Amino acid sequence: MKSKVLALSLGAAVFSFGAMSNAFADGAALFQAKGCAGCHGAGGNAPVMPVYPKLAGQNEQYLLQQMKDIKSGARSNGQAAVMKGVIANVSDAEMAEIAKYLAGAK
């Protein structure tokens, strides 16, 4: 009986871990899916307007903080009003993945 309970517990843990790792797509896919590339260009390096920043290669923590500040309203300068509507549908975990991706992009 103990071995059945242990086996079921282990199976549930493995299943949960697999579901959790699949819950978050990689940063590149999120960058596309959340519409970021529409303004910042493919890979975050070719903005469609000169006032939109190039994001590729920026510091990961800086990028993450900017996204969080825009979402919370702490940042409201520049193009933050445009970003506010977009970033509203991006979770903190997704922001972290996008920031990680952009920091490594060239």
Phi and psi in degrees as a GROMACS rama.xvg file:
@    title "Ramachandran Plot"
@    xaxis  label "Phi"
@    yaxis  label "Psi"
@TYPE xy
-61.4081  -38.5037  LYS-2
-68.9494  -32.7634  SER-3
-66.3291  -43.8419  LYS-4
-63.953  -43.1308  VAL-5
-63.1472  -44.3823  LEU-6
-63.1414  -42.972  ALA-7
-65.5475  -41.4234  LEU-8
-63.2054  -44.6137  SER-9
-63.1929  -43.2655  LEU-10
-61.6945  -42.0185  GLY-11
-64.6762  -39.2851  ALA-12
-65.4092  -44.3048  ALA-13
-63.7223  -42.7792  VAL-14
-61.6402  -44.6117  PHE-15
-62.6066  -42.6766  SER-16
-63.0848  -43.2881  PHE-17
-64.0241  -41.9473  GLY-18
-65.7845  -38.1896  ALA-19
-66.9179  -43.2868  MET-20
-69.4846  -27.3151  SER-21
-82.0349  -15.6929  ASN-22
-66.7526  -27.8965  ALA-23
-113.265  117.799  PHE-24
-72.9157  165.227  ALA-25
-70.1981  163.002  ASP-26
-58.5415  -37.1766  GLY-27
-63.9134  -43.6141  ALA-28
-66.4595  -40.1361  ALA-29
-65.2681  -40.2913  LEU-30
-56.2951  -40.0128  PHE-31
-75.1725  -49.882  GLN-32
-63.863  -33.9784  ALA-33
-86.2691  -0.621281  LYS-34
88.7463  7.97951  GLY-35
-61.5045  -40.4313  CYS-36
-65.0458  -22.1277  ALA-37
-59.6227  -30.934  GLY-38
-109.911  -38.7538  CYS-39
-92.556  -3.49848  HIS-40
80.5541  165.689  GLY-41
-58.9573  127.701  ALA-42
74.0978  5.49773  GLY-43
73.0923  18.0903  GLY-44
-120.306  5.1303  ASN-45
-142.797  71.0835  ALA-46
-57.6988  146.913  PRO-47
-78.6248  -16.8565  VAL-48
-133.328  146.036  MET-49
-60.5297  -24.7715  PRO-50
-79.467  -13.075  VAL-51
-85.1861  135.006  TYR-52
-77.9234  153.09  PRO-53
-78.22  129.077  LYS-54
-104.041  -24.633  LEU-55
-60.2981  132.171  ALA-56
85.3155  -4.16409  GLY-57
-68.9508  161.351  GLN-58
-63.6636  132.158  ASN-59
-57.861  -47.5385  GLU-60
-67.5224  -34.9183  GLN-61
-62.8706  -48.3054  TYR-62
-59.4564  -46.1919  LEU-63
-61.9071  -45.0857  LEU-64
-64.273  -38.9117  GLN-65
-62.7815  -43.1164  GLN-66
-63.4185  -43.7034  MET-67
-63.8592  -41.4848  LYS-68
-66.3298  -38.3089  ASP-69
-65.8793  -44.0409  ILE-70
-62.5984  -41.8256  LYS-71
-78.95  -18.3672  SER-72
95.8689  -2.91318  GLY-73
-64.164  -29.2936  ALA-74
-111.438  123.397  ARG-75
-135.407  14.4778  SER-76
-92.0267  175.217  ASN-77
54.9037  -129.819  GLY-78
-93.743  18.334  GLN-79
-58.8861  -34.2576  ALA-80
-63.1143  -37.5955  ALA-81
-67.191  -42.9051  VAL-82
-70.4126  -30.6212  MET-83
-55.3548  -43.9549  LYS-84
-66.6635  -33.5381  GLY-85
-75.7136  -47.1004  VAL-86
-73.3218  -16.1345  ILE-87
-58.6478  -28.6457  ALA-88
-100.13  19.7897  ASN-89
-117.102  124.702  VAL-90
-75.8538  165.962  SER-91
-60.3748  -41.5439  ASP-92
-64.3503  -39.3712  ALA-93
-67.8297  -39.4984  GLU-94
-59.053  -42.6328  MET-95
-62.3927  -41.5238  ALA-96
-66.156  -41.4049  GLU-97
-64.6125  -44.0607  ILE-98
-61.6617  -41.4182  ALA-99
-62.6024  -44.9883  LYS-100
-61.1627  -49.2283  TYR-101
-64.8466  -37.676  LEU-102
-61.2191  -32.76  ALA-103
-88.7043  -8.7633  GLY-104
-79.6508  151.855  ALA-105
